[in-house]
Amino acid sequence: MLDQKDLETKAREMQRGLQAKLGVQGRDVSHALARAGRRLPARVRREGKVFAQAAFMARNPKMARRLEGATVQSAYAVSYTHLTLPTS
């Protein structure tokens, strides 16, 4: 089961990664991903959007029950891995 605090922590980490790698800031993860736009590969954008939607849904307890943990975890892993890999 995904915890709201866990998702908030991961969202902050992803925002920091976007800031560090691309210099993109936003009020939340979805805004930062939108500002990054095509500087991210399509797969990372798609998975980032899945994670941002999950972070938004986690704020509401009834909506949080609908989240699939494995899907959200894999979306976070793909996005965050890309953001933490060093550039060549």
C-alpha positions, -999 to 999 in steps of 0.1 A, spaced: 0 0 0 13 34 -9 15 60 18 7 97 12 39 108 29 60 83 9 45 97 -24 51 133 -12 87 125 -4 92 109 -38 75 138 -55 99 162 -38 129 140 -48 117 140 -84 113 178 -84 148 182 -71 160 159 -98 143 179 -125 158 211 -110 193 196 -109 193 180 -143 172 203 -164 170 235 -143 132 232 -143 111 245 -115 74 242 -108 48 244 -81 44 206 -81 57 176 -100 32 177 -128 39 214 -134 77 208 -134 73 178 -158 52 200 -181 78 227 -181 105 201 -189 85 191 -220 104 176 -248 138 178 -230 127 145 -215 124 113 -235 88 102 -243 89 72 -220 101 93 -191 75 119 -198 47 93 -199 59 76 -167 64 109 -150 28 118 -158 16 85 -143 35 93 -111 23 129 -109 -13 118 -113 -7 92 -84 8 119 -62 -22 141 -68 -47 112 -61 -28 103 -29 -40 136 -13 -75 123 -12 -79 91 10 -107 76 -12 -88 82 -44 -56 69 -28 -72 34 -24 -75 32 -62 -38 35 -68 -19 4 -79 14 3 -60 34 -16 -86 24 8 -114 33 38 -94 66 24 -82 77 14 -117 67 49 -130 88 65 -103 117 42 -109 119 49 -146 115 87 -141 139 91 -112 165 68 -127 167 89 -158 170 121 -137 198 107 -115 219 92 -143 249 114 -151 249 130 -185 276 121 -210 
